[in-house]
Amino acid sequence: MLKKITLLSATAITAFAMHTGEININNKDLEVSGQFDLGQFNDAVEPNTMFVGAKFLNADAKHSDNDNANLKPYFEGNFLMMRPIGDKGMRIGMGAKVAFTQSYMAVPLGLQFAYKIPANDFVPMYLNGELYYAPSVLSFSDADSYLEYRLSYDIEIIDNGSITLGYRSLDTNYKANKGYAVNGGDFTYNSYWYVGFKIGF
């Protein structure tokens, strides 16, 4: 009996372990990202707790500090550890990224949260947020600092398939008189709303 319960519990945990893919767009920007659950590759890692991923953002200057900037694409590699807090649908995580674009690289550290909204009579809904920061000591090449924050709202319209609505702000600040900044080194690379699809597999 105990063996059956253990097997059922393990199956339930694995069912929630998901790799994810996401595509976000607005009238000017395209963002594509993927995240892999390490628990599906390594038996020593509990599923749905540790992730690695990558992101690509082709941003338009119209959503930056300088309409005339010749923006180069933004690339990112990331690592995240995430765990549930209590039994109310809240998950908290901490992670690190390697963010780079033209003559700019930073290694920001940050926090993320995901909250399952307790209103599942219609469809499952989630509220997500993240905040990442790299001071000058974690900024390289022409970079001076990095600050990113995001908020998103997901509606799971089919199993493992969601529509997401979000807002992102990426400040890729440069050393004085470097990069895309017109005056000084402060530069918002991209700041705008987006809509997209998110899938689990």
C-alpha positions as CSV (number, residue, x, y, z in Angstrom):
1,M,0.0,0.0,0.0
2,L,2.8,2.4,1.0
3,K,4.6,1.6,-2.3
4,K,1.4,2.5,-4.3
5,I,1.0,5.8,-2.5
6,T,4.7,6.7,-3.1
7,L,4.3,5.8,-6.8
8,L,1.2,7.9,-7.1
9,S,2.8,10.9,-5.4
10,A,5.8,10.7,-7.6
11,T,3.6,10.6,-10.7
12,A,1.6,13.6,-9.5
13,I,4.8,15.6,-8.9
14,T,6.1,14.7,-12.4
15,A,2.8,15.7,-14.0
16,F,3.4,19.3,-12.9
17,A,7.1,19.3,-14.1
18,M,7.2,21.1,-17.3
19,H,9.5,22.5,-19.9
20,T,8.1,25.8,-21.2
21,G,8.3,27.7,-24.4
22,E,7.0,31.3,-24.9
23,I,6.6,33.8,-27.7
24,N,5.7,37.4,-26.9
25,I,4.9,40.2,-29.4
26,N,3.6,43.8,-29.7
27,N,3.5,46.2,-32.6
28,K,7.3,46.5,-32.7
29,D,9.0,43.8,-30.6
30,L,9.5,40.0,-30.8
31,E,10.6,37.9,-27.8
32,V,11.1,34.1,-27.8
33,S,12.2,32.1,-24.8
34,G,12.5,28.6,-23.5
35,Q,13.0,27.0,-20.1
36,F,13.9,23.4,-19.3
37,D,13.1,21.5,-16.1
38,L,16.3,19.9,-14.9
39,G,14.3,17.4,-12.8
40,Q,13.3,15.7,-16.1
41,F,16.9,15.0,-17.0
42,N,18.4,14.2,-13.6
43,D,16.9,11.9,-11.0
44,A,18.8,13.7,-8.2
45,V,16.9,16.9,-8.9
46,E,13.3,17.2,-7.7
47,P,11.0,18.0,-10.6
48,N,9.6,21.6,-11.0
49,T,12.3,23.2,-8.8
50,M,15.4,23.9,-11.0
51,F,15.4,25.4,-14.5
52,V,17.8,26.6,-17.2
53,G,16.7,28.6,-20.1
54,A,17.5,31.1,-22.9
55,K,15.8,34.2,-24.3
56,F,16.0,36.3,-27.5
57,L,14.5,39.8,-27.8
58,N,14.5,41.7,-31.1
59,A,13.5,45.1,-29.8
60,D,12.6,48.3,-31.7
61,A,14.1,51.6,-30.8
62,K,10.6,53.1,-30.6
63,H,10.2,51.4,-27.2
64,S,13.6,52.5,-25.9
65,D,15.1,55.8,-24.6
66,N,16.4,56.7,-28.1
67,D,14.1,56.5,-31.1
68,N,17.1,56.7,-33.4
69,A,19.2,54.0,-31.8
70,N,20.3,51.1,-34.0
71,L,19.4,48.4,-31.5
72,K,21.0,45.0,-31.7
73,P,19.2,41.9,-30.5
74,Y,19.3,41.0,-26.8
75,F,20.3,37.5,-25.7
76,E,20.0,35.9,-22.4
77,G,20.9,32.6,-20.6
78,N,19.3,32.0,-17.2
79,F,19.2,29.7,-14.2
80,L,16.3,29.6,-11.7
81,M,15.5,27.7,-8.5
82,M,11.8,27.8,-7.5
83,R,9.8,26.3,-4.6
84,P,6.3,26.6,-3.3
85,I,5.7,28.7,-0.2
86,G,2.8,27.3,1.9
87,D,-0.2,25.7,0.3
88,K,-2.0,28.8,-1.2
89,G,-0.6,28.6,-4.7
90,M,2.5,30.8,-4.2
91,R,5.9,29.9,-5.6
92,I,9.1,31.9,-4.9
93,G,12.4,31.6,-6.8
94,M,15.8,33.1,-7.0
95,G,18.0,33.0,-10.1
96,A,20.8,34.5,-12.2
97,K,21.1,35.5,-15.8
98,V,23.8,36.3,-18.4
99,A,22.4,39.2,-20.4
100,F,24.2,40.6,-23.4
101,T,23.7,42.8,-26.5
102,Q,26.1,45.0,-28.5
103,S,29.3,45.7,-26.4
104,Y,27.3,45.0,-23.2
105,M,27.2,42.1,-20.8
106,A,25.9,41.8,-17.3
107,V,25.2,39.0,-14.8
108,P,22.1,40.1,-12.8
109,L,20.8,38.3,-9.8
110,G,17.1,38.3,-8.9
111,L,13.8,37.0,-7.5
112,Q,10.7,35.7,-9.2
113,F,7.2,34.7,-8.0
114,A,4.3,32.9,-9.5
115,Y,0.8,32.9,-7.9
116,K,-2.1,30.7,-9.0
117,I,-5.2,32.8,-8.6
118,P,-7.8,30.9,-6.5
119,A,-10.7,31.2,-9.1
120,N,-10.6,28.0,-11.1
121,D,-14.3,27.6,-11.8
122,F,-13.7,29.0,-15.3
123,V,-10.0,28.6,-16.3
124,P,-6.7,28.5,-14.3
125,M,-5.1,31.9,-14.0
126,Y,-1.6,33.0,-12.8
127,L,0.1,36.2,-11.8
128,N,3.9,36.3,-12.3
129,G,6.6,38.8,-11.6
130,E,10.4,39.1,-11.6
131,L,13.1,41.6,-10.6
132,Y,16.8,41.3,-11.6
133,Y,19.6,43.7,-10.9
134,A,23.4,43.8,-11.7
135,P,25.5,46.5,-10.1
136,S,28.7,47.7,-11.8
137,V,30.7,44.8,-10.2
138,L,28.6,42.3,-12.2
139,S,28.6,44.4,-15.4
140,F,31.3,43.9,-18.1
141,S,32.5,45.5,-21.4
142,D,30.7,48.8,-21.8
143,A,28.0,47.9,-19.2
144,D,27.6,50.0,-16.0
145,S,24.5,48.3,-14.5
146,Y,21.4,46.3,-15.4
147,L,17.8,46.4,-14.1
148,E,14.9,44.4,-15.3
149,Y,11.4,43.9,-14.0
150,R,8.4,42.1,-15.4
151,L,4.8,41.5,-14.5
152,S,2.5,39.1,-16.4
153,Y,-0.9,37.6,-16.2
154,D,-1.5,34.1,-17.7
155,I,-4.8,32.4,-18.6
156,E,-4.6,28.7,-19.3
157,I,-7.2,28.3,-22.1
158,I,-6.2,24.7,-22.8
159,D,-4.1,22.1,-20.9
160,N,-0.5,23.4,-20.8
161,G,-1.4,26.3,-23.2
162,S,-1.8,29.8,-21.9
163,I,-2.3,33.3,-23.2
164,T,-0.1,35.8,-21.4
165,L,-0.4,39.6,-21.1
166,G,2.6,41.4,-19.6
167,Y,4.8,44.4,-19.2
168,R,8.6,44.4,-19.2
169,S,11.3,47.0,-18.6
170,L,15.0,46.3,-19.4
171,D,17.5,49.0,-18.4
172,T,20.9,48.2,-20.0
173,N,22.8,51.1,-18.6
174,Y,26.2,51.9,-20.0
175,K,29.3,53.6,-18.8
176,A,29.3,57.3,-19.5
177,N,29.4,58.2,-23.2
178,K,29.1,54.5,-24.2
179,G,26.4,52.5,-25.9
180,Y,23.1,53.8,-27.1
181,A,22.6,56.6,-24.6
182,V,22.4,60.1,-25.9
183,N,23.1,61.9,-22.6
184,G,25.3,60.0,-20.1
185,G,25.1,56.3,-19.7
186,D,21.5,55.6,-18.6
187,F,19.6,53.8,-21.2
188,T,16.3,51.9,-21.2
189,Y,16.7,49.2,-23.9
190,N,13.1,48.2,-23.9
191,S,10.0,49.1,-22.0
192,Y,6.5,48.1,-23.2
193,W,3.5,45.9,-23.0
194,Y,3.3,42.6,-24.8
195,V,0.9,39.7,-25.5
196,G,1.9,36.1,-26.2
197,F,1.5,32.3,-26.0
198,K,3.1,30.1,-23.3
199,I,3.2,26.3,-23.7
200,G,4.3,23.5,-21.4
201,F,5.7,20.2,-22.7
